[in-house]
Structures are given as structure tokens and as C-alpha cells.
Amino acid sequence: MSSIASSPQDLLRIAHALADAAAAHSLRLFRTPLEVIAKADESPVTQADRAAEAAMREILSAERPADGIYGEEHGAVRVEAEAVWVLDPIDGTRSFITGSPLWGTLIGLLRGGRVELGVVDMPVLGERWIGQAGLGAQRNGRPVRVSNCGSVDAARIFTTSPDIFGPADWAAFDRLSRRCAMRRFGGDCYSYAQLAGGTIDLVVETGLQPYDYLGPAGLIEAAGGVITDWAGRPLGLASDGRVVAAATPALHREALEILNA
């Protein structure tokens, strides 16, 4: 394999290979008896997570040996590199271990600290969502785009669970979400795909890690949406884990105003 691949087409090929490798491991173990291990942050991990990320890293080692890697299961290397791949082999591990199909593989490519490519792969659903800066977003090769929702009152809002919020952040989310046309819980990373596809309008979460939000950020921005932290700052490896993703700039501004009121 070549150690240099910089064109958008080559990067897309690598992203597909990474998602395929992760799915080969995760699907094989989905809905089978698994040893569940509590990590230091008390989130569960299984052998599926670790094997999937190891397979992804093998591909990057062959294809992009100079690039950095920031992974959930096996740590960070060369994060000072110009290009850094951010990997979450199974986002929604609790969904995975309870047999829910709403877990996915997240892949983000940062170049110069900004997201250039994002993948939300949903193996059980057979949906692969990919966004590339300047090239738009797709679901299984078909173009997708965010909705044109411009106001909180008309917005459909999602978050994974009330349990991800501390008291102050929950009060802010509750204040915002009760003004929306609809609020729903659950979905894990799939909520970001729904936003990119235009079927929901707003996702607000907290307590996230870079591997949770950078893949979705690449997808949402390529689909025409806006995603930042709660202060309106661009997301990166050093963000605080509080995320607001919106279909339009107007909706994003209004959501931030209410969250920070």
C-alpha cells in the first residue's frame, strides 16, 4: 500500500476501509455474550471495541504512517501531526451491549486542527454517512443536506440521555428543549446523521470526547449545518465536550442564546 494518499478520493477510500474494518469486528460480536469492562471513566467497553480500533490502526499504519491517531480505545499518537485521524470504533457501547442497533463507528480527519472529513457508519442499519469539506455529504452515496429550520419553536431536538448532563447543563438543555416543537432522547451518534439528513434540526449534548464529536462534525458541516461548543467556538481536540449542532446559522444562534441565558 502507498504511504502517501492526499487526494480527496484517496482519503475517502481510506475512510471506507476503516469503516469496513471496524464493522467486520463489531458485527461479528453484536448480540453475542460479551465481557463488559468498566473503563476508568466508568463507561463500558467490550472486546469488540478494542479489536475494531486495532484493525483501523493497522490500516492507518500502512496507508498514512506519518499521520496522528486519536482513538477511544488505544490512545493518542502523533497528535501534533498536520493530519490526525480521530477514531471511535463503537460509539454507543451501551446500545451495542444491550442489542440496540443505534450504535456506530465514527471517523474524523483533522487537518491543521480543522475537520476535513467525517464518517458516521451505522453497520446494523446499513447506512454510511460521509461528509468532506467542499464536497458535500452523502448517505450510501446519495447526497444529503440539513433542513432549513430557522427557529427553535419549529425545531426537532435530540440528545442521547438526560444522564449525560450535570445539574446546570440539564437546566439549560431543559429550558431550550421545552421551547422546541419536539424533543426526543436516544439515538447516540445516529442523531447527528439524522441532522445531516434533514429529518431533525438540533442536537445538544455535553460530556463528550473528541472521538464522539469530530466525526459527526465533519458530516454536519459538509451537509450545510453548524456545529460548535456551547460558547460558539469551533470544535477541536481541546474542546470541552459540550456540543450544539444545528441545521442553520439562525437556529444555532437562537439555541446558544437560550442555553447561555
C-alpha positions in Angstrom: 0.0 0.0 0.0 1.1 3.5 -0.6 2.2 5.5 2.4 1.1 8.8 0.8 -2.5 9.4 -0.1 -3.7 13.0 0.0 -6.3 13.5 -2.7 -10.0 13.6 -1.5 -10.6 10.4 -3.4 -7.7 8.6 -1.6 -8.8 9.9 1.8 -12.4 8.7 1.1 -11.1 5.3 0.1 -9.2 5.1 3.4 -12.2 6.2 5.4 -14.3 3.4 3.7 -11.6 0.9 4.5 -11.5 2.0 8.2 -15.3 1.7 8.5 -15.3 -1.7 6.8 -12.6 -3.0 9.1 -14.5 -1.8 12.2 -17.8 -3.3 11.0 -16.2 -6.7 10.3 -15.2 -6.9 14.0 -18.2 -5.3 15.6 -21.0 -7.0 13.7 -19.5 -10.4 14.3 -19.8 -9.9 18.1 -23.1 -7.9 18.1 -25.8 -9.6 20.1 -23.5 -12.3 21.4 -22.3 -12.9 25.0 -19.6 -10.3 25.8 -17.4 -9.5 28.7 -18.2 -5.9 29.6 -15.3 -4.0 31.3 -15.7 -0.7 33.1 -13.1 1.8 32.0 -11.6 4.5 34.3 -14.5 6.9 33.3 -17.0 4.1 34.1 -18.1 3.7 30.5 -18.4 0.1 29.3 -16.0 -1.4 26.8 -16.0 -4.7 25.1 -13.5 -6.8 23.2 -15.4 -5.7 20.0 -14.4 -2.0 20.6 -10.8 -2.9 21.1 -10.4 -5.3 18.2 -12.2 -2.9 15.8 -9.9 0.0 16.7 -6.8 -2.2 16.4 -7.9 -3.1 12.9 -8.4 0.5 12.0 -5.0 1.4 13.3 -3.4 -1.3 11.2 -4.8 0.3 8.1 -3.6 3.7 9.0 -0.1 2.4 9.9 0.2 1.1 6.3 -1.6 3.9 4.5 -0.7 7.0 6.5 2.2 6.2 8.8 3.1 9.9 9.5 -0.5 10.9 10.5 -1.6 11.2 14.1 -4.3 9.0 15.6 -6.6 9.9 18.5 -8.6 6.8 19.4 -11.0 5.9 22.2 -9.6 2.5 23.0 -5.9 2.7 22.3 -4.9 6.2 23.0 -3.3 9.0 21.0 -0.1 9.1 19.0 1.5 12.0 16.9 -1.4 14.4 17.6 0.9 17.2 16.7 0.9 16.0 13.1 -0.7 18.0 10.3 -3.3 15.3 9.8 -4.9 13.4 12.7 -7.4 10.6 12.4 -10.0 10.5 15.3 -11.5 7.1 15.8 -14.4 5.7 17.8 -14.9 2.1 16.8 -18.2 1.7 18.6 -19.9 4.9 19.6 -22.9 3.9 21.7 -21.4 1.0 23.5 -24.3 0.8 25.9 -26.6 0.4 22.8 -24.2 -2.3 21.5 -24.2 -4.4 24.6 -28.0 -4.1 25.1 -28.7 -5.2 21.5 -29.9 -1.8 20.2 -28.9 -1.1 16.5 -28.3 2.6 17.2 -24.5 2.4 17.6 -22.0 3.3 15.0 -18.4 3.8 14.0 -17.1 7.4 14.0 -14.2 8.6 12.0 -12.9 12.2 11.7 -9.9 13.5 9.9 -8.4 16.8 11.2 -6.0 18.8 9.1 -4.4 21.8 10.7 -6.8 21.4 13.6 -10.0 21.6 11.4 -12.2 18.7 10.4 -11.8 17.8 6.8 -13.7 14.6 6.6 -16.3 12.9 8.9 -17.9 9.5 8.9 -20.9 8.2 10.8 -21.2 4.5 9.9 -24.2 2.5 11.2 -23.4 -1.1 10.4 -26.7 -2.7 11.6 -28.8 -0.2 9.7 -26.6 -0.5 6.6 -26.1 3.3 6.4 -22.8 5.0 5.9 -22.9 8.8 6.2 -19.8 10.7 4.9 -19.0 14.4 4.6 -16.0 16.0 3.1 -15.2 19.7 3.3 -16.2 21.4 0.0 -17.7 18.2 -1.5 -20.9 17.8 0.4 -22.4 14.9 2.4 -23.8 11.6 1.4 -25.7 8.6 2.8 -24.7 5.5 0.9 -23.6 7.6 -2.0 -26.7 9.7 -2.2 -26.4 13.5 -1.4 -28.0 14.7 1.9 -28.5 18.1 3.3 -29.7 19.6 6.6 -33.2 21.1 6.9 -33.9 24.8 6.5 -35.3 25.1 10.1 -34.5 28.6 11.3 -36.2 28.9 14.7 -36.2 27.0 18.0 -40.0 26.9 18.1 -40.1 24.8 14.9 -37.1 22.6 15.8 -36.9 18.9 16.4 -34.2 18.4 19.1 -32.4 15.3 20.2 -30.0 14.3 22.9 -28.7 10.9 23.9 -29.9 10.8 27.5 -30.7 13.1 30.5 -28.0 11.2 32.3 -25.2 12.9 30.3 -25.9 16.3 31.9 -24.9 17.8 35.2 -27.5 19.8 37.0 -26.6 23.2 35.5 -26.3 21.8 31.9 -29.5 19.9 32.3 -31.4 23.1 33.4 -30.0 24.8 30.2 -31.0 21.9 27.9 -34.4 21.6 29.5 -35.0 25.3 29.1 -34.1 25.1 25.4 -35.7 21.8 24.6 -39.1 22.7 26.1 -39.3 25.5 23.6 -38.8 23.2 20.7 -41.6 21.6 18.6 -40.4 18.2 19.6 -37.7 16.7 21.9 -36.5 13.1 21.8 -33.9 11.1 23.7 -31.8 8.2 22.5 -30.0 7.7 19.2 -26.4 8.1 20.3 -24.4 9.1 17.2 -27.3 8.5 14.8 -28.9 11.8 15.9 -26.0 13.6 14.1 -26.8 11.6 10.9 -30.4 12.4 11.2 -29.5 16.1 11.5 -27.3 15.8 8.4 -30.1 14.2 6.5 -32.7 16.9 7.4 -35.1 14.8 9.5 -34.2 16.6 12.8 -32.9 20.1 13.3 -30.9 20.3 16.6 -28.6 18.1 18.7 -27.3 19.3 22.1 -25.1 17.3 24.3 -22.4 17.5 26.9 -19.7 15.3 28.4 -18.4 14.2 25.0 -14.9 13.4 24.0 -13.2 14.3 20.7 -13.8 10.9 19.2 -17.6 11.4 20.0 -18.0 14.7 18.1 -15.3 15.2 15.5 -16.6 12.6 13.0 -20.1 13.9 13.3 -18.8 17.5 13.0 -17.2 16.7 9.6 -20.5 15.2 8.4 -22.7 18.0 9.6 -20.6 20.8 8.3 -20.4 19.1 4.9 -24.2 18.8 4.9 -24.6 22.5 5.4 -25.1 22.6 9.2 -23.4 24.3 12.1 -21.7 22.5 15.0 -19.7 24.2 17.8 -19.3 24.1 21.6 -21.8 25.9 23.8 -19.8 29.1 23.5 -20.0 29.0 19.7 -16.3 28.1 19.2 -15.2 25.6 16.6 -14.7 22.0 17.8 -11.2 20.5 18.1 -9.2 18.1 20.2 -9.2 20.5 23.1 -12.9 21.4 23.2 -14.8 21.0 26.5 -17.2 18.3 25.3 -20.4 20.5 25.2 -21.8 20.4 21.7 -24.5 22.2 19.8 -25.3 21.1 16.3 -28.0 22.9 14.3 -29.4 22.9 10.8 -29.0 26.6 10.1 -27.0 29.5 11.5 -30.1 31.2 12.7 -31.3 28.2 14.7 -27.8 27.8 16.1 -27.6 31.4 17.3 -31.0 31.1 19.0 -30.1 27.8 20.6 -26.9 29.3 22.0 -28.7 32.3 23.4 -31.2 30.1 25.3 -28.6 27.7 26.5 -26.5 30.6 27.9 -29.3 32.7 29.2 
